[in-house]
Amino acid sequence: MKKICSLLLTVIIILNYNNVSAQGCVAIRGSGSSSCTVHDPHAVPEGWVFSTNYRYYKSFRHFRENHEEKERVENGSDVRNYTNFLDLSLLRNINSRWSIGINLPLSSTRRTSLYEHDGKTRHSTSSVGIGDIRLTAYRWMLDPAKMPKGNIQVGLGLKLPTGDYRYQDFFYRNDSTQVLAPVDQSIQLGDGGTGLSLELNTFYSFSQALSVYGNFYYLLNPREQNGTSTSRGATPSAANIANGSFVMSVPDQFMIRAGVNYRINKLSASVGVREEALPAKDLVGGSNGFRRPGYIISAEPGLAYEFKKVNVYAYVPVALVRERTQSVPDQIRSKITGVRTVGDAAFADYSVNIGASFRF
């Protein structure tokens, strides 16, 4: 029994701790993470788990719907985001079925482009700071003592607008002029909305070596717009005012993961599929304002190693499918002009995730 529970602890704590932030301009926050645990029913169920997750990616490949605009990289007009996320999570196991957690995201991102500045030379803007904190309560729907091989966990959370969603930096106009203005939505620290999160985490162990897992995470943001300008210090155009893209929206986002884990002694290897998305329309509230909706489907291989009270891991989701979908302002612009319009977004080829959890 203890060997099975040890296996499940590795599968769930390590494999399923991930921040939700798609690779590039699409999903913009690093505040969502799946933090679920399995407890040995023969051990003292109460305790703490502290987890850290670091994620890095470089987005630079531009897509409009599912078409890659390869010429952007070839002619040097691509936008490049160098993104670093660090999620800190503290989970309190109340008993064998209930737990509560807090997630604090930190980020440091540098964005370089031509079009945001003078259009001729590449310059950069950046943001550094804390993101939107999330508080979550979790419950295992089945009694772990009676169902040691498989279970389903439900998590309900509150996402607070603690990250700066009006973060500013200087935009280069010419050798003598720089303008201080809000940075691009993709590198803002927060989204400006109070949101609700839903998590579903599940696993099933066929043996001490072989198991499967699944995660679903959805962040619901009822607020439609946060009032932050998208004009980078300039006057909004009449077209942007007409379609609503002159201010930033507060979008929903979601993640789905599923895969297989194989364990040899204290080493676990996994392979799975991961989808991260920012929908064009929210479940609750309006959906106008500037956003870059789309999704990424990735293959997600990984390795994890278990020590006595510490687990470490490394995972590298590799993009298989990338698509920038039509936003509400795109739809409004298409209706006004009679020409179908879809904006572009920059995606990464892969991301690097490394982290650790500590039980005490």
PyMOL commands that set and color helices and strands:
alter all, ss='L'
color gray80, all
select helices_A, chain A and resi 2-14+71-74+185-187+238-243+328-337
alter helices_A, ss='H'
color red, helices_A
select strands_A, chain A and resi 19-20+32-33+47-64+67-68+80-93+98-113+123-130+134-140+150-159+168-174+177-182+195-205+210-220+225-229+247-249+253-264+267-278+294-306+310-315+318-324+345-348+352-359
alter strands_A, ss='S'
color yellow, strands_A
deselect
rebuild
show_as cartoon
